[in-house]
């Protein structure tokens, strides 16, 4: 392998490893709060509860009372995904 590409190859390995964790659930909340830091849809909680699921990728998906799903925060990709996943794994004593 050419040494000039070593860093790029290592980054790609980390990205592929991070993608394995991306859809793991980090947290879930069932609530009627309209003041969540990521909430750009306060109308969703006016009359009903919602379920917000945060994934390790940073994606936050909301399920409305009628089953409709809305993405409130998009998932990170590339190096940002690696950084996000590595931080979470480190917090629980694991490595990528």
N, CA, C and O atoms as a GROMACS GRO file, in nm:
protein
  384
    1UNK      N    1   0.085  -0.117   0.000
    1UNK     CA    2   0.000   0.000   0.000
    1UNK      C    3   0.090   0.124   0.000
    1UNK      O    4   0.192   0.128   0.068
    2UNK      N    5   0.050   0.221  -0.075
    2UNK     CA    6   0.128   0.345  -0.082
    2UNK      C    7   0.104   0.426   0.045
    2UNK      O    8  -0.010   0.447   0.086
    3UNK      N    9   0.212   0.470   0.107
    3UNK     CA   10   0.200   0.541   0.234
    3UNK      C   11   0.128   0.674   0.221
    3UNK      O   12   0.074   0.725   0.319
    4UNK      N   13   0.126   0.732   0.102
    4UNK     CA   14   0.060   0.861   0.084
    4UNK      C   15  -0.091   0.850   0.104
    4UNK      O   16  -0.157   0.951   0.129
    5UNK      N   17  -0.147   0.732   0.095
    5UNK     CA   18  -0.291   0.713   0.111
    5UNK      C   19  -0.328   0.651   0.245
    5UNK      O   20  -0.445   0.624   0.270
    6UNK      N   21  -0.230   0.629   0.330
    6UNK     CA   22  -0.254   0.561   0.457
    6UNK      C   23  -0.360   0.633   0.541
    6UNK      O   24  -0.451   0.567   0.593
    7UNK      N   25  -0.352   0.765   0.555
    7UNK     CA   26  -0.448   0.841   0.636
    7UNK      C   27  -0.590   0.830   0.579
    7UNK      O   28  -0.687   0.816   0.653
    8UNK      N   29  -0.599   0.838   0.447
    8UNK     CA   30  -0.731   0.829   0.382
    8UNK      C   31  -0.793   0.691   0.403
    8UNK      O   32  -0.913   0.678   0.427
    9UNK      N   33  -0.708   0.588   0.394
    9UNK     CA   34  -0.756   0.450   0.414
    9UNK      C   35  -0.803   0.431   0.558
    9UNK      O   36  -0.907   0.371   0.583
   10UNK      N   37  -0.724   0.482   0.654
   10UNK     CA   38  -0.761   0.471   0.795
   10UNK      C   39  -0.892   0.544   0.824
   10UNK      O   40  -0.977   0.494   0.897
   11UNK      N   41  -0.908   0.663   0.765
   11UNK     CA   42  -1.033   0.738   0.784
   11UNK      C   43  -1.150   0.660   0.728
   11UNK      O   44  -1.255   0.651   0.792
   12UNK      N   45  -1.134   0.602   0.610
   12UNK     CA   46  -1.244   0.526   0.550
   12UNK      C   47  -1.279   0.405   0.636
   12UNK      O   48  -1.397   0.371   0.649
   13UNK      N   49  -1.180   0.340   0.695
   13UNK     CA   50  -1.208   0.227   0.786
   13UNK      C   51  -1.290   0.274   0.905
   13UNK      O   52  -1.385   0.207   0.946
   14UNK      N   53  -1.254   0.390   0.960
   14UNK     CA   54  -1.328   0.444   1.074
   14UNK      C   55  -1.470   0.482   1.034
   14UNK      O   56  -1.564   0.460   1.111
   15UNK      N   57  -1.486   0.540   0.916
   15UNK     CA   58  -1.620   0.576   0.870
   15UNK      C   59  -1.707   0.452   0.858
   15UNK      O   60  -1.822   0.451   0.902
   16UNK      N   61  -1.653   0.347   0.799
   16UNK     CA   62  -1.730   0.222   0.785
   16UNK      C   63  -1.765   0.163   0.921
   16UNK      O   64  -1.876   0.113   0.940
   17UNK      N   65  -1.671   0.169   1.015
   17UNK     CA   66  -1.698   0.118   1.150
   17UNK      C   67  -1.805   0.203   1.219
   17UNK      O   68  -1.894   0.150   1.285
   18UNK      N   69  -1.796   0.336   1.204
   18UNK     CA   70  -1.893   0.426   1.267
   18UNK      C   71  -2.033   0.403   1.209
   18UNK      O   72  -2.132   0.411   1.282
   19UNK      N   73  -2.041   0.376   1.080
   19UNK     CA   74  -2.171   0.351   1.016
   19UNK      C   75  -2.242   0.230   1.076
   19UNK      O   76  -2.364   0.221   1.072
   20UNK      N   77  -2.164   0.136   1.132
   20UNK     CA   78  -2.224   0.019   1.196
   20UNK      C   79  -2.303   0.059   1.321
   20UNK      O   80  -2.398  -0.010   1.358
   21UNK      N   81  -2.264   0.168   1.386
   21UNK     CA   82  -2.330   0.216   1.508
   21UNK      C   83  -2.434   0.325   1.481
   21UNK      O   84  -2.514   0.355   1.568
   22UNK      N   85  -2.433   0.383   1.362
   22UNK     CA   86  -2.511   0.503   1.333
   22UNK      C   87  -2.660   0.490   1.366
   22UNK      O   88  -2.720   0.586   1.414
   23UNK      N   89  -2.720   0.376   1.342
   23UNK     CA   90  -2.863   0.359   1.364
   23UNK      C   91  -2.898   0.300   1.500
   23UNK      O   92  -3.014   0.268   1.526
   24UNK      N   93  -2.798   0.285   1.586
   24UNK     CA   94  -2.826   0.241   1.724
   24UNK      C   95  -2.893   0.354   1.799
   24UNK      O   96  -2.857   0.471   1.782
   25UNK      N   97  -2.990   0.321   1.880
   25UNK     CA   98  -3.065   0.422   1.954
   25UNK      C   99  -2.982   0.472   2.073
   25UNK      O  100  -2.933   0.393   2.153
   26UNK      N  101  -2.969   0.604   2.082
   26UNK     CA  102  -2.900   0.667   2.194
   26UNK      C  103  -2.999   0.702   2.304
   26UNK      O  104  -2.967   0.691   2.422
   27UNK      N  105  -3.119   0.743   2.265
   27UNK     CA  106  -3.219   0.779   2.364
   27UNK      C  107  -3.357   0.793   2.300
   27UNK      O  108  -3.370   0.813   2.180
   28UNK      N  109  -3.459   0.781   2.386
   28UNK     CA  110  -3.597   0.792   2.339
   28UNK      C  111  -3.678   0.868   2.444
   28UNK      O  112  -3.661   0.846   2.564
   29UNK      N  113  -3.765   0.957   2.397
   29UNK     CA  114  -3.851   1.032   2.487
   29UNK      C  115  -3.993   1.036   2.433
   29UNK      O  116  -4.015   1.059   2.314
   30UNK      N  117  -4.088   1.013   2.520
   30UNK     CA  118  -4.228   1.032   2.487
   30UNK      C  119  -4.270   1.153   2.569
   30UNK      O  120  -4.259   1.153   2.691
   31UNK      N  121  -4.320   1.258   2.500
   31UNK     CA  122  -4.346   1.383   2.571
   31UNK      C  123  -4.446   1.472   2.498
   31UNK      O  124  -4.489   1.442   2.386
   32UNK      N  125  -4.482   1.582   2.565
   32UNK     CA  126  -4.565   1.688   2.506
   32UNK      C  127  -4.496   1.823   2.523
   32UNK      O  128  -4.564   1.926   2.530
   33UNK      N  129  -4.365   1.824   2.530
   33UNK     CA  130  -4.288   1.946   2.550
   33UNK      C  131  -4.259   2.010   2.415
   33UNK      O  132  -4.217   1.941   2.321
   34UNK      N  133  -4.280   2.139   2.404
   34UNK     CA  134  -4.254   2.208   2.276
   34UNK      C  135  -4.126   2.291   2.281
   34UNK      O  136  -4.101   2.372   2.192
   35UNK      N  137  -4.045   2.270   2.383
   35UNK     CA  138  -3.925   2.354   2.398
   35UNK      C  139  -3.796   2.272   2.395
   35UNK      O  140  -3.695   2.314   2.452
   36UNK      N  141  -3.797   2.157   2.330
   36UNK     CA  142  -3.675   2.078   2.317
   36UNK      C  143  -3.577   2.158   2.230
   36UNK      O  144  -3.619   2.230   2.140
   37UNK      N  145  -3.447   2.145   2.254
   37UNK     CA  146  -3.348   2.225   2.182
   37UNK      C  147  -3.355   2.206   2.032
   37UNK      O  148  -3.319   2.297   1.956
   38UNK      N  149  -3.399   2.092   1.987
   38UNK     CA  150  -3.403   2.059   1.845
   38UNK      C  151  -3.540   2.077   1.782
   38UNK      O  152  -3.557   2.057   1.662
   39UNK      N  153  -3.638   2.116   1.863
   39UNK     CA  154  -3.778   2.116   1.819
   39UNK      C  155  -3.811   2.237   1.733
   39UNK      O  156  -3.818   2.350   1.782
   40UNK      N  157  -3.832   2.212   1.605
   40UNK     CA  158  -3.876   2.318   1.515
   40UNK      C  159  -4.021   2.296   1.472
   40UNK      O  160  -4.069   2.356   1.375
   41UNK      N  161  -4.091   2.209   1.546
   41UNK     CA  162  -4.231   2.177   1.515
   41UNK      C  163  -4.315   2.177   1.644
   41UNK      O  164  -4.367   2.073   1.682
   42UNK      N  165  -4.328   2.291   1.710
   42UNK     CA  166  -4.403   2.294   1.836
   42UNK      C  167  -4.551   2.256   1.820
   42UNK      O  168  -4.616   2.217   1.916
   43UNK      N  169  -4.602   2.267   1.700
   43UNK     CA  170  -4.743   2.230   1.675
   43UNK      C  171  -4.767   2.081   1.698
   43UNK      O  172  -4.881   2.041   1.724
   44UNK      N  173  -4.662   2.000   1.690
   44UNK     CA  174  -4.679   1.855   1.707
   44UNK      C  175  -4.725   1.819   1.848
   44UNK      O  176  -4.793   1.718   1.866
   45UNK      N  177  -4.690   1.899   1.946
   45UNK     CA  178  -4.718   1.865   2.086
   45UNK      C  179  -4.831   1.948   2.146
   45UNK      O  180  -4.853   1.943   2.267
   46UNK      N  181  -4.901   2.024   2.064
   46UNK     CA  182  -5.011   2.106   2.117
   46UNK      C  183  -5.123   2.022   2.177
   46UNK      O  184  -5.176   2.055   2.283
   47UNK      N  185  -5.159   1.912   2.110
   47UNK     CA  186  -5.273   1.831   2.155
   47UNK      C  187  -5.239   1.685   2.181
   47UNK      O  188  -5.320   1.611   2.237
   48UNK      N  189  -5.120   1.643   2.143
   48UNK     CA  190  -5.084   1.502   2.154
   48UNK      C  191  -4.939   1.486   2.200
   48UNK      O  192  -4.858   1.577   2.187
   49UNK      N  193  -4.909   1.369   2.252
   49UNK     CA  194  -4.771   1.334   2.283
   49UNK      C  195  -4.701   1.288   2.155
   49UNK      O  196  -4.765   1.245   2.059
   50UNK      N  197  -4.569   1.298   2.156
   50UNK     CA  198  -4.488   1.251   2.045
   50UNK      C  199  -4.378   1.161   2.100
   50UNK      O  200  -4.350   1.164   2.220
   51UNK      N  201  -4.317   1.082   2.014
   51UNK     CA  202  -4.203   1.000   2.052
   51UNK      C  203  -4.083   1.047   1.970
   51UNK      O  204  -4.085   1.041   1.847
   52UNK      N  205  -3.980   1.094   2.039
   52UNK     CA  206  -3.857   1.138   1.974
   52UNK      C  207  -3.749   1.034   2.000
   52UNK      O  208  -3.724   0.998   2.115
   53UNK      N  209  -3.686   0.988   1.894
   53UNK     CA  210  -3.577   0.891   1.905
   53UNK      C  211  -3.450   0.956   1.854
   53UNK      O  212  -3.446   1.007   1.742
   54UNK      N  213  -3.346   0.955   1.938
   54UNK     CA  214  -3.215   1.006   1.896
   54UNK      C  215  -3.124   0.887   1.870
   54UNK      O  216  -3.112   0.797   1.953
   55UNK      N  217  -3.062   0.888   1.754
   55UNK     CA  218  -2.972   0.781   1.714
   55UNK      C  219  -2.827   0.823   1.738
   55UNK      O  220  -2.799   0.943   1.751
   56UNK      N  221  -2.737   0.728   1.744
   56UNK     CA  222  -2.596   0.759   1.769
   56UNK      C  223  -2.536   0.848   1.661
   56UNK      O  224  -2.435   0.914   1.684
   57UNK      N  225  -2.596   0.850   1.544
   57UNK     CA  226  -2.550   0.935   1.434
   57UNK      C  227  -2.584   1.081   1.454
   57UNK      O  228  -2.537   1.168   1.381
   58UNK      N  229  -2.668   1.109   1.555
   58UNK     CA  230  -2.715   1.244   1.577
   58UNK      C  231  -2.853   1.269   1.519
   58UNK      O  232  -2.915   1.371   1.549
   59UNK      N  233  -2.901   1.177   1.438
   59UNK     CA  234  -3.034   1.191   1.380
   59UNK      C  235  -3.138   1.186   1.490
   59UNK      O  236  -3.129   1.106   1.583
   60UNK      N  237  -3.238   1.275   1.480
   60UNK     CA  238  -3.351   1.272   1.571
   60UNK      C  239  -3.477   1.260   1.488
   60UNK      O  240  -3.506   1.343   1.402
   61UNK      N  241  -3.551   1.154   1.514
   61UNK     CA  242  -3.673   1.123   1.440
   61UNK      C  243  -3.792   1.129   1.535
   61UNK      O  244  -3.790   1.070   1.643
   62UNK      N  245  -3.895   1.198   1.492
   62UNK     CA  246  -4.017   1.211   1.574
   62UNK      C  247  -4.128   1.128   1.512
   62UNK      O  248  -4.149   1.130   1.390
   63UNK      N  249  -4.200   1.055   1.597
   63UNK     CA  250  -4.319   0.983   1.554
   63UNK      C  251  -4.439   1.054   1.616
   63UNK      O  252  -4.448   1.069   1.738
   64UNK      N  253  -4.531   1.097   1.531
   64UNK     CA  254  -4.650   1.166   1.576
   64UNK      C  255  -4.756   1.066   1.622
   64UNK      O  256  -4.742   0.946   1.600
   65UNK      N  257  -4.860   1.116   1.686
   65UNK     CA  258  -4.966   1.029   1.740
   65UNK      C  259  -5.032   0.942   1.634
   65UNK      O  260  -5.085   0.836   1.665
   66UNK      N  261  -5.030   0.988   1.507
   66UNK     CA  262  -5.094   0.911   1.399
   66UNK      C  263  -4.996   0.817   1.327
   66UNK      O  264  -5.033   0.754   1.228
   67UNK      N  265  -4.872   0.809   1.377
   67UNK     CA  266  -4.772   0.720   1.319
   67UNK      C  267  -4.681   0.787   1.216
   67UNK      O  268  -4.584   0.725   1.171
   68UNK      N  269  -4.710   0.910   1.180
   68UNK     CA  270  -4.625   0.984   1.085
   68UNK      C  271  -4.487   1.006   1.146
   68UNK      O  272  -4.475   1.041   1.263
   69UNK      N  273  -4.383   0.985   1.065
   69UNK     CA  274  -4.245   1.006   1.112
   69UNK      C  275  -4.187   1.129   1.045
   69UNK      O  276  -4.204   1.152   0.925
   70UNK      N  277  -4.117   1.210   1.128
   70UNK     CA  278  -4.056   1.333   1.080
   70UNK      C  279  -3.912   1.337   1.130
   70UNK      O  280  -3.887   1.313   1.248
   71UNK      N  281  -3.817   1.368   1.043
   71UNK     CA  282  -3.678   1.383   1.085
   71UNK      C  283  -3.656   1.528   1.127
   71UNK      O  284  -3.672   1.620   1.046
   72UNK      N  285  -3.620   1.547   1.254
   72UNK     CA  286  -3.598   1.681   1.307
   72UNK      C  287  -3.453   1.724   1.293
   72UNK      O  288  -3.425   1.841   1.271
   73UNK      N  289  -3.361   1.629   1.306
   73UNK     CA  290  -3.217   1.656   1.292
   73UNK      C  291  -3.159   1.547   1.203
   73UNK      O  292  -3.180   1.428   1.228
   74UNK      N  293  -3.087   1.587   1.101
   74UNK     CA  294  -3.026   1.491   1.010
   74UNK      C  295  -2.904   1.425   1.074
   74UNK      O  296  -2.840   1.483   1.162
   75UNK      N  297  -2.872   1.306   1.029
   75UNK     CA  298  -2.756   1.231   1.078
   75UNK      C  299  -2.626   1.295   1.028
   75UNK      O  300  -2.621   1.352   0.919
   76UNK      N  301  -2.523   1.283   1.109
   76UNK     CA  302  -2.390   1.325   1.067
   76UNK      C  303  -2.336   1.221   0.969
   76UNK      O  304  -2.380   1.106   0.968
   77UNK      N  305  -2.240   1.262   0.888
   77UNK     CA  306  -2.175   1.171   0.793
   77UNK      C  307  -2.025   1.195   0.795
   77UNK      O  308  -1.978   1.295   0.850
   78UNK      N  309  -1.951   1.105   0.736
   78UNK     CA  310  -1.807   1.122   0.720
   78UNK      C  311  -1.732   1.139   0.851
   78UNK      O  312  -1.759   1.068   0.948
   79UNK      N  313  -1.637   1.234   0.853
   79UNK     CA  314  -1.555   1.256   0.972
   79UNK      C  315  -1.637   1.300   1.092
   79UNK      O  316  -1.607   1.262   1.205
   80UNK      N  317  -1.742   1.379   1.068
   80UNK     CA  318  -1.827   1.423   1.179
   80UNK      C  319  -1.898   1.304   1.244
   80UNK      O  320  -1.915   1.301   1.365
   81UNK      N  321  -1.939   1.207   1.162
   81UNK     CA  322  -2.000   1.086   1.217
   81UNK      C  323  -1.899   1.010   1.302
   81UNK      O  324  -1.932   0.965   1.412
   82UNK      N  325  -1.777   0.997   1.252
   82UNK     CA  326  -1.672   0.927   1.328
   82UNK      C  327  -1.652   0.995   1.462
   82UNK      O  328  -1.646   0.928   1.566
   83UNK      N  329  -1.640   1.128   1.462
   83UNK     CA  330  -1.619   1.202   1.588
   83UNK      C  331  -1.734   1.180   1.685
   83UNK      O  332  -1.711   1.158   1.804
   84UNK      N  333  -1.857   1.186   1.635
   84UNK     CA  334  -1.975   1.171   1.721
   84UNK      C  335  -1.980   1.030   1.781
   84UNK      O  336  -2.004   1.015   1.901
   85UNK      N  337  -1.958   0.928   1.699
   85UNK     CA  338  -1.962   0.790   1.746
   85UNK      C  339  -1.848   0.762   1.843
   85UNK      O  340  -1.868   0.699   1.947
   86UNK      N  341  -1.727   0.807   1.810
   86UNK     CA  342  -1.613   0.785   1.899
   86UNK      C  343  -1.636   0.847   2.036
   86UNK      O  344  -1.602   0.786   2.138
   87UNK      N  345  -1.693   0.966   2.041
   87UNK     CA  346  -1.722   1.032   2.168
   87UNK      C  347  -1.819   0.950   2.252
   87UNK      O  348  -1.798   0.931   2.371
   88UNK      N  349  -1.925   0.902   2.188
   88UNK     CA  350  -2.025   0.823   2.262
   88UNK      C  351  -1.968   0.690   2.310
   88UNK      O  352  -1.996   0.647   2.421
   89UNK      N  353  -1.888   0.626   2.226
   89UNK     CA  354  -1.828   0.499   2.268
   89UNK      C  355  -1.729   0.520   2.380
   89UNK      O  356  -1.724   0.441   2.474
   90UNK      N  357  -1.651   0.627   2.371
   90UNK     CA  358  -1.556   0.658   2.479
   90UNK      C  359  -1.629   0.680   2.611
   90UNK      O  360  -1.584   0.635   2.717
   91UNK      N  361  -1.742   0.750   2.605
   91UNK     CA  362  -1.821   0.777   2.724
   91UNK      C  363  -1.866   0.649   2.793
   91UNK      O  364  -1.886   0.646   2.915
   92UNK      N  365  -1.882   0.542   2.716
   92UNK     CA  366  -1.923   0.415   2.778
   92UNK      C  367  -1.810   0.313   2.785
   92UNK      O  368  -1.833   0.194   2.806
   93UNK      N  369  -1.686   0.362   2.767
   93UNK     CA  370  -1.569   0.278   2.786
   93UNK      C  371  -1.537   0.185   2.671
   93UNK      O  372  -1.471   0.083   2.690
   94UNK      N  373  -1.583   0.219   2.551
   94UNK     CA  374  -1.557   0.137   2.433
   94UNK      C  375  -1.479   0.218   2.330
   94UNK      O  376  -1.461   0.339   2.345
   95UNK      N  377  -1.432   0.150   2.228
   95UNK     CA  378  -1.362   0.217   2.119
   95UNK      C  379  -1.421   0.175   1.986
   95UNK      O  380  -1.489   0.073   1.975
   96UNK      N  381  -1.394   0.254   1.885
   96UNK     CA  382  -1.445   0.227   1.751
   96UNK      C  383  -1.364   0.117   1.685
   96UNK      O  384  -1.393   0.080   1.571
   0.00000   0.00000   0.00000
